[in-house]
Amino acid sequence: MDLEATDAHSSENKIIQIGIALVENGEIVGNYTTDVNPHEPLLPRIQELTGLSDARLKKAPDFAQVADEVHNLLRDCVFVAHNAKFDYGLMWKSFQQLGIEFELPRVDTVELARVFYPTFDKYGMEALGEKLKLNHDHPHAAMSDALATAELLLKIQEKARQLPRMVLGEIINHSENLLYETAYFLKEQIEFTKIKPAGFELIHNIATKKSHIMKVRKNKSTTLSTDFVENLAQIGLNAREKQIELAKYMDASLSYPQTDFIEAPTGMGKTFAYLLPLLASGKKIVVSTPTKILQNQLMRDVAPVLIKKFGVRMAKIVGNQNYISIEKFSNILENNTDGKNFEIFKMKVLVWLTETTSGELDELSKVMTNDDYLSVIAYSADLQPKQLHYMQEFWPKAQEKAKHAQIKVVNHAYLIERLADYPESFLENRVLVVDEAQQLFETMEKLGQKSIRITDELLKIDGTESQLKKRLQESLVYQLNKKNLDLAKIRLDAEELGLSELTDLLSDKHAIVWKENDRLFASNNDFYNFAQLVPESTKLYMIGATLSLSDKNPSFPELLGFREYHFYKILGEKAKNQELIAMTDGPNVKNTSIIDYAHYTAEAIAELAELGFPIVVLFTSKMSLTFTAEKLSADGWNILAQDINGTAAQIKKKFDRGESRILLGLGSFWEGVDFEKQKKLILVLPKLPFSTPDDILTKKYAQKFANPFYEFNVPMATLKLKQAFGRVNRKAKQKSIVVLLDNRILGKSYAKKMRRNISEIVTLKKLDFKDTVSEILEFLI
């Protein structure tokens, strides 16, 4: 059943439309629908939502006139609704007002969908209708919603019956946490299940999919040529000039012992240009990318091509904490009283395990699931082969698969961890390619930092001890609350109080130490040395779009610890399918408050959104993003904002699906996320991407340059701008306009240098807002 009402959120609401689909023996056997006259005007938003009007409802019967008919129709039924609390509650109230008793068992399909579709982002009927291809032609029309709910119920019923009996039995063991009588629906399905259906590895009450290793048939098409152009043609692609240049360099440089730094422009197709020559030379490879998103991108776009055309296997590896531990999960199943959401979480994991081929926890929906739930079942290195579910574990399988793959794909964080632990066995005579190598700085910094929770340390102090200890404690608390930390005094107090972790954190007198909220951080005074992690015998390629601060001095290699290296730069070409507009009539950034500038940004985005093109907005500050998002939402715009409407990966998926035309992003979107699905795009940059003086990497760079702002900050901001341009210019057939709202780019000193550098790769125009709109329309259309 589905009901439309005068107001979904009012206790005084009334039914305005009823839709009923009758289901029996797995089939929809009948339906009933009627409008209902509420005898009050509809709110404009309800009219818009349902498509109903006051004029139409005036002609409809009162609920009293249809109550007996509806009541007789529902006799001996189970009441099923998508959000049963609302529909059943409104129906019960409406009958009660007429003195008619109404009592039926209830099943809620929202809760069932959460369990049986454990990877979905949304569980509203419209989202489910799209995902599951339900017949849902008129969302928020009661009959359409009721029929869609009936179809959903039948799909869930079919999924439940496909599960091994022991698995469904275990789900039922936790199902009392589902709303109303929803658990009884699951109990009814047990008799239709098989004890051991084919395709599952079943141990006790947990089933996983049987893994099948795809056999690769060797034939002419799976032979790699020594000719890069020929190999690319096998894939169905035409070689570009820059690709050929990079491929030739890869061939020639394989015999060089030293590390190669290769600066190559974005959008040139560098992945195939470095992979195919190495594979043709018979090399096994480890490729490292900055993020898991880019790992997935390689596995999605490149891996299927290589296996199909050349029989080359590519395997992805992430840290073991990213995988489920089935042994740990099995242990938490012993209890079924851990609270409603956690019990539903257990149920959905049981279903997910019958479907996943990777076991990566990222696949699970984040709806009503927090990181604490995931950490409880994350894989850890102490699991042993003798344990019950070891043969089902995904992490050991991923390791084994990677051993036999010609290409291992990892992320920078995982790479650094493995190089620190066991570099020789991990690399095992493979060529190491670090893609977007400039992002190693940030990754190594995060991994190299030490931190402690201040409260935890202070709790270790025994308050019953001497007056001296009490005075030392008071002194330490005072020092830790000061804006400028006196590290020598804090270290002395910590030693006297026997706080070993705090003392250890401050042991390096040259370290950079700072406080954020309740945590104290310490970082090495210098950059972390990547060069010393890589075995000398390993051939290493460091590739990226931005590996040098200037033509004369690459800088990055030395900062990463390299003394002997070869630097090669592939010059970019000026984009014909992209323009940069610097706005001339915006407010002065330095003289405008954060809130006022955010409102200006929101208003500019809103006007540009009226043009109808997808818009990506990249921020340098979370606060600025939040204020801008709040203003846009308040003005009625449907937006996708990072960390407000989901993670970077989640909102990117939704944006690609067209769920919103406005995406607001932070850090990872500047360097690691490509927008290749949009044919025409507007990129808005509210501010120039200068690092803040408090940024830890900026502090370290400041010690390396005589004039850090001009020698480091300006070139880095320029490189970051170029990276942002590349994110929305992935294909020759794409068209994009970049709108820079920050008028500092129009200045004379450092801005002149930035403009000259940027103009080498993109046409720069200085326009006011009115002319910007005209230019966008002319260029994109």
NUFI-51517 format. One line per 8 residues: for each residue z negated, x, y of C-alpha. Coordinates in steps of 0.02 Angstrom, whole numbers, plus 50000, padded with zeros to 5 digits. Layout:
Z X Y  ...
//
This chain:
50000 50000 50000  50028 50049 50180  49966 49958 50334  50020 49977 50514  49885 49934 50641  49856 49904 50826  49759 50069 50834  49723 50193 50695
49563 50254 50780  49477 50093 50835  49350 49993 50734  49423 49837 50815  49600 49870 50753  49706 49736 50671  49847 49735 50544  50022 49719 50617
50124 49756 50461  50094 49760 50272  50197 49854 50142  50159 49842 49955  50251 49927 49811  50198 49871 49636  50198 50008 49504  50183 49977 49317
50219 50091 49168  50290 50228 49277  50411 50116 49373  50415 50024 49538  50428 49843 49479  50415 49745 49642  50377 49750 49827  50312 49642 49967
50315 49662 50155  50273 49559 50307  50240 49579 50493  50072 49512 50553  50036 49438 50724  49881 49525 50798  49877 49408 50950  49861 49556 51070
49989 49671 51154  50032 49834 51067  49993 50002 51146  50154 50093 51201  50123 50235 51077  50105 50111 50933  50268 50026 50982  50352 50196 50988
50277 50251 50821  50313 50093 50720  50467 50024 50807  50379 49855 50821  50375 49752 50981  50263 49615 51051  50410 49494 51049  50441 49524 50864
50257 49508 50814  50237 49345 50911  50354 49266 50783  50255 49338 50635  50120 49243 50536  49934 49271 50564  49845 49372 50430  49755 49210 50380
49924 49134 50337  49971 49273 50215  49796 49321 50153  49799 49216 49994  49972 49275 49947  49923 49458 49971  49757 49434 49881  49843 49356 49729
49972 49494 49727  49836 49628 49723  49730 49546 49587  49694 49667 49442  49782 49810 49533  49727 49986 49572  49739 50010 49761  49839 50168 49800
49866 50232 49977  49904 50392 50071  49735 50403 50159  49653 50260 50063  49500 50261 50175  49602 50189 50319  49713 50065 50226  49580 50000 50107
49450 49990 50246  49566 49888 50358  49619 49774 50216  49438 49746 50161  49385 49707 50341  49529 49586 50365  49486 49490 50205  49299 49494 50247
49331 49409 50415  49408 49264 50318  49265 49259 50192  49376 49323 50050  49301 49448 49928  49403 49604 49901  49354 49741 49778  49480 49855 49693
49473 50032 49621  49553 50154 49745  49663 50308 49726  49701 50425 49871  49869 50517 49861  49825 50638 50002  49691 50715 49892  49803 50714 49739
49944 50798 49838  49825 50936 49892  49788 50971 49709  49962 50953 49634  50064 51033 49775  49949 51183 49808  50072 51285 49913  50124 51153 50041
50088 51179 50227  50063 50994 50264  50012 50839 50167  50065 50702 50287  50188 50576 50214  50333 50635 50323  50310 50817 50270  50291 50769 50086
50442 50654 50098  50548 50798 50159  50483 50924 50032  50490 50808 49881  50647 50713 49934  50558 50545 49930  50653 50390 49987  50570 50380 50156
50701 50318 50278  50584 50238 50405  50420 50334 50427  50281 50224 50498  50366 50067 50436  50243 49995 50311  50366 49958 50171  50450 50127 50183
50281 50214 50181  50221 50110 50033  50377 50148 49930  50363 50333 49972  50180 50329 49919  50230 50247 49755  50362 50381 49723  50235 50516 49765
50110 50442 49643  50240 50442 49504  50290 50622 49540  50107 50675 49533  50085 50577 49371  50233 50669 49295  50164 50838 49352  49993 50798 49277
50073 50752 49110  50169 50917 49104  50007 51018 49110  49925 51084 48950  49787 50965 48896  49651 51095 48919  49706 51127 49098  49709 50944 49147
49540 50927 49061  49471 51067 49169  49543 50985 49325  49458 50822 49275  49295 50918 49254  49299 50950 49443  49380 50785 49495  49222 50686 49534
49236 50766 49707  49396 50667 49741  49382 50510 49846  49340 50343 49768  49411 50316 49593  49549 50446 49609  49474 50543 49463  49509 50396 49346
49694 50412 49381  49687 50589 49313  49586 50537 49161  49721 50410 49117  49849 50550 49104  49759 50653 48970  49832 50556 48823  50009 50594 48883
49985 50784 48889  50027 50909 48753  49899 51028 48683  50016 51178 48693  50174 51140 48793  50308 51274 48793  50321 51403 48932  50136 51435 48961
50015 51574 48917  49857 51473 48880  49689 51557 48864  49539 51442 48852  49565 51318 48996  49683 51419 49108  49872 51420 49091  49996 51540 49172
50184 51542 49161  50255 51651 49025  50343 51796 49109  50523 51832 49061  50604 51999 49100  50781 51965 49155  50905 52067 49056  51036 52154 49160
51209 52161 49084  51294 52324 49123  51476 52306 49169  51598 52373 49296  51517 52276 49437  51349 52358 49406  51411 52535 49435  51368 52612 49603
51508 52709 49683  51484 52870 49781  51580 52781 49920  51463 52680 50031  51603 52569 50100  51655 52523 49922  51475 52481 49874  51455 52370 50027
51619 52283 49984  51548 52245 49810  51409 52149 49899  51538 52056 50001  51502 52143 50167  51612 52242 50285  51543 52412 50335  51503 52437 50518
51529 52601 50610  51342 52634 50633  51306 52592 50451  51437 52719 50393  51360 52850 50509  51186 52823 50436  51252 52820 50257  51342 52987 50284
51184 53062 50355  51083 53003 50205  51208 53086 50087  51207 53251 50183  51019 53259 50212  50963 53234 50032  50977 53421 50004  50869 53462 50157
50688 53498 50109  50613 53445 50275  50567 53268 50332  50702 53169 50421  50664 53060 50571  50808 52940 50600  50813 52830 50754  50935 52688 50722
50964 52533 50831  50909 52361 50771  51037 52240 50701  51152 52375 50629  51112 52336 50445  51015 52496 50412  50931 52434 50251  51090 52442 50145
51144 52599 50241  50994 52697 50178  50969 52612 50008  51145 52620 49936  51175 52808 49963  51005 52850 49887  51036 52737 49737  51212 52807 49715
51134 52981 49706  51025 52922 49561  50863 52923 49661  50714 52810 49633  50641 52750 49797  50480 52690 49879  50516 52586 50035  50371 52551 50153
50380 52413 50284  50252 52374 50422  50205 52200 50360  50198 52088 50208  50320 51973 50299  50451 52110 50300  50413 52152 50118  50449 51971 50074
50607 51977 50180  50673 52125 50080  50631 52039 49915  50715 51879 49973  50873 51951 50053  50906 52118 49969  50827 52115 49795  50937 51974 49724
51095 52062 49784  51049 52230 49707  51001 52157 49538  51154 52047 49528  51285 52172 49586  51216 52339 49528  51078 52301 49403  50953 52385 49519
50775 52316 49509  50665 52302 49661  50477 52267 49643  50352 52222 49777  50174 52288 49774  50030 52237 49888  49846 52284 49878  49750 52214 49729
49642 52105 49842  49800 52004 49880  49810 51945 49699  49703 51818 49606  49582 51880 49475  49594 51751 49337  49435 51822 49259  49335 51792 49418
49415 51622 49440  49369 51575 49261  49187 51617 49297  49176 51502 49448  49247 51358 49345  49083 51352 49247  49005 51262 49395  49072 51096 49463
48946 51065 49601  49004 51189 49734  49047 51056 49864  49197 50942 49886  49321 51063 49967  49282 51208 49853  49298 51098 49698  49467 51033 49759
49513 51216 49790  49474 51254 49607  49582 51108 49551  49731 51162 49654  49718 51342 49592  49724 51278 49413  49890 51191 49453  49955 51340 49554
49925 51459 49408  50046 51357 49302  50183 51384 49434  50162 51554 49518  50258 51706 49459  50171 51828 49576  49988 51777 49580  49981 51821 49765
49847 51721 49855  49957 51707 50011  50057 51574 49919  49911 51451 49920  49906 51321 50058  49780 51357 50195  49745 51171 50220  49557 51146 50192
49551 51323 50119  49466 51468 50206  49469 51655 50177  49298 51650 50095  49368 51542 49955  49508 51668 49926  49394 51820 49929  49288 51745 49789
49437 51749 49670  49526 51905 49735  49567 52041 49608  49459 52198 49606  49484 52364 49521  49331 52347 49407  49416 52220 49291  49440 52286 49115
49569 52256 48976  49433 52193 48859  49400 52040 48969  49457 51868 48909  49595 51835 49035  49655 52015 49062  49824 51980 48980  49856 51844 49110
49810 51950 49262  49950 51974 49388  49898 52139 49468  49920 52246 49311  50087 52159 49278  50145 52198 49456  50099 52381 49430  50192 52388 49264
50344 52302 49338  50346 52425 49484  50343 52574 49365  50511 52522 49291  50592 52469 49455  50712 52586 49543  50640 52528 49710  50456 52495 49748
50428 52396 49908  50257 52418 49989  50182 52393 50161  50115 52533 50272  49932 52492 50239  49956 52497 50050  50060 52657 50063  49924 52749 50159
49789 52692 50038  49890 52751 49887  49938 52917 49969  49754 52949 50004  49706 52908 49823  49841 52971 49705  50004 53018 49795  50089 53112 49652
50076 52973 49523  50119 52839 49650  50276 52926 49714  50323 52997 49542  50477 53095 49599  50536 52956 49713  50613 52970 49885  50497 52892 50014
50577 52788 50152  50458 52729 50290  50547 52592 50387  50488 52552 50564  50390 52715 50553  50323 52703 50731  50206 52567 50670  50114 52692 50561
50007 52736 50712  49927 52565 50722  49909 52548 50533  49826 52718 50512  49714 52684 50660  49649 52522 50584  49622 52602 50414  49540 52757 50489
49413 52668 50597  49233 52652 50540  49123 52507 50594  48953 52430 50562  48872 52265 50607  48734 52301 50732  48624 52155 50677  48627 52217 50496
48565 52388 50551  48427 52318 50661  48364 52207 50519  48329 52365 50418  48189 52413 50539  48017 52367 50475  47932 52276 50618  47757 52306 50546
47766 52494 50572  47691 52600 50711  47698 52572 50899  47815 52723 50909  47940 52637 50793  47928 52477 50897  47965 52575 51057  48111 52663 50973
48178 52495 50915  48165 52423 51092  48253 52578 51160  48393 52564 51031  48421 52378 51066  48425 52415 51254  48550 52556 51232  48664 52454 51119
48669 52313 51247  48724 52425 51390  48904 52418 51447  48920 52608 51447  48847 52670 51283  48737 52826 51287  48791 52889 51117  48674 53040 51114
48523 52928 51146  48580 52797 51019  48608 52934 50889  48434 53006 50921  48348 52835 50907  48446 52794 50748  48394 52959 50667  48210 52930 50711
48218 52754 50639  48304 52812 50479  48460 52706 50508  48576 52813 50401  48735 52707 50421  48722 52705 50611  48684 52891 50612  48834 52925 50500
48948 52821 50612  48898 52929 50761  48897 53095 50668  49061 53155 50746  49014 53194 50926  49198 53198 50977  49240 53025 50906  49289 52879 51017
49153 52746 51001  49155 52569 51069  49073 52401 51043  49154 52231 51010  49038 52082 50996  48911 52127 50861  49006 52276 50789  49006 52460 50834
49168 52555 50800  49208 52740 50788  49378 52822 50779  49436 53002 50762  49468 53083 50930  49645 53130 50878  49784 53038 50787  49769 53022 50599
49880 53148 50511  50012 53060 50406  50105 53220 50362  49961 53291 50261  49955 53135 50151  50132 53158 50085  50157 53288 49945  50270 53432 49999
50386 53398 49853  50426 53222 49915  50587 53194 50011  50534 53086 50159  50636 52981 50280  50551 52906 50433  50666 52772 50502  50646 52657 50651
50727 52586 50805  50604 52675 50919  50546 52848 50863  50564 52945 51026  50492 52925 51200  50633 53023 51279  50795 53111 51229  50717 53282 51260
50552 53257 51170  50534 53143 51017  50341 53163 51021  50308 53042 50877  50336 53169 50736  50209 53292 50809  50083 53153 50840  50097 53106 50656
50061 53286 50605  50238 53350 50571  50279 53528 50623  50445 53550 50532  50565 53404 50535  50742 53354 50575  50771 53220 50709  50932 53120 50706
50976 52983 50829  51110 52850 50805  51157 52787 50977  51156 52601 51004  51293 52499 51086  51277 52379 51229  51255 52204 51158  51395 52082 51197
51300 51934 51127  51141 51956 51228  51089 51959 51411  50926 52000 51500  50878 51901 51656  50741 51969 51769  50670 51824 51870  50661 51858 52055
50558 51710 52117  50405 51714 52004  50226 51749 52063  50158 51925 52078  50072 51966 51912  49935 52073 51988  49888 51945 52122  49887 51792 52007
49743 51736 51897  49769 51726 51708  49758 51535 51710  49877 51514 51857  50003 51634 51780  49988 51543 51612  50025 51378 51699  50176 51456 51786
50234 51520 51616  50209 51349 51536  50308 51263 51674  50451 51389 51657  50454 51363 51467  50453 51174 51488  50603 51179 51606  50698 51297 51491
50656 51185 51341  50748 51043 51427  50909 51141 51392  50887 51104 51206  50891 51282 51134  50756 51356 51022  50634 51460 51125  50527 51608 51068
50392 51664 51189  50307 51833 51158  50138 51867 51237  50039 52027 51260  49871 51937 51269  49793 51804 51158  49705 51727 51307  49870 51705 51400
49949 51626 51245  49802 51506 51226  49805 51448 51408  49995 51426 51402  49984 51330 51237  49850 51215 51307  49955 51175 51461  50114 51142 51358
50019 51031 51235  49934 50935 51375  50107 50903 51449  50165 50828 51284  50268 50972 51213  50272 51001 51025  50238 51187 51003  50198 51315 50868
50069 51439 50934  50008 51587 50832  49827 51570 50770  49821 51393 50843  49951 51305 50734  49947 51433 50593  49972 51617 50552  50124 51714 50609
50208 51686 50440  50168 51499 50437  50232 51459 50611  50388 51565 50582  50430 51459 50428  50402 51299 50526  50507 51361 50672  50649 51408 50554
50640 51233 50479  50655 51157 50653  50481 51078 50657  50468 51134 50839  50588 51214 50962  50452 51317 51048  50361 51462 50963  50224 51561 51050
50188 51728 50967  50084 51886 50982  50088 52064 50914  50180 52054 50748  50323 51955 50827  50365 52099 50944  50405 52221 50806  50406 52145 50633
50480 51969 50629  50666 51933 50642  50743 51770 50703  50906 51770 50607  50921 51584 50568  50946 51525 50748  51126 51537 50810  51075 51522 50993
50906 51570 51060  50805 51597 51220  50673 51734 51216  50543 51721 51355  50435 51872 51398  50297 51821 51521  50238 52000 51552  50295 52179 51527
50214 52243 51367  50103 52380 51440  49956 52434 51333  49785 52404 51411  49681 52557 51461  49549 52502 51333  49675 52508 51190  49616 52643 51069
49789 52716 51041  49820 52722 51228  49658 52823 51249  49718 52946 51118  49891 52961 51197  49808 52989 51367  49735 53152 51301  49908 53215 51251
50004 53191 51414  49979 53259 51589  50029 53091 51664  49998 52964 51525  50062 52812 51621  50233 52885 51665  50252 52995 51511  50185 52873 51383
50146 52695 51443  50313 52667 51532  50423 52734 51390  50318 52639 51260  50332 52476 51357  50520 52505 51369  50532 52536 51182  50431 52379 51148
50549 52278 51259  50697 52345 51161  50612 52297 50998  50585 52121 51063  50771 52108 51109  50814 52160 50931  50705 52024 50854  50823 51889 50918
50986 51986 50897  51006 52006 50710  51188 51955 50686  51348 51979 50785  51377 51791 50786  51206 51756 50863  51188 51730 51050  51027 51754 51146
50962 51761 51323  50803 51857 51364  50708 51790 51515  50580 51911 51588  50460 51820 51705  50367 51977 51760  50440 52033 51928  50366 52209 51913
50530 52254 51826  50613 52237 51998  50506 52374 52076  50560 52548 52129  50463 52689 52044  50435 52669 51857  50531 52503 51853  50692 52592 51905
50675 52706 51753  50645 52556 51639  50796 52461 51707  50910 52611 51684  50852 52634 51503  50865 52449 51459  51038 52432 51539  51106 52552 51407
51087 52417 51273  51094 52250 51365  51168 52179 51526  51029 52153 51654  51044 52018 51787  50922 51980 51929  50919 51792 51963  50805 51657 52032
50752 51517 51917  50888 51395 51969  51026 51522 51937  50940 51574 51774  50962 51398 51705  51147 51399 51754  51173 51571 51676  51090 51519 51512
51201 51366 51498  51358 51466 51538  51316 51610 51420  51251 51512 51270  51377 51370 51276
//
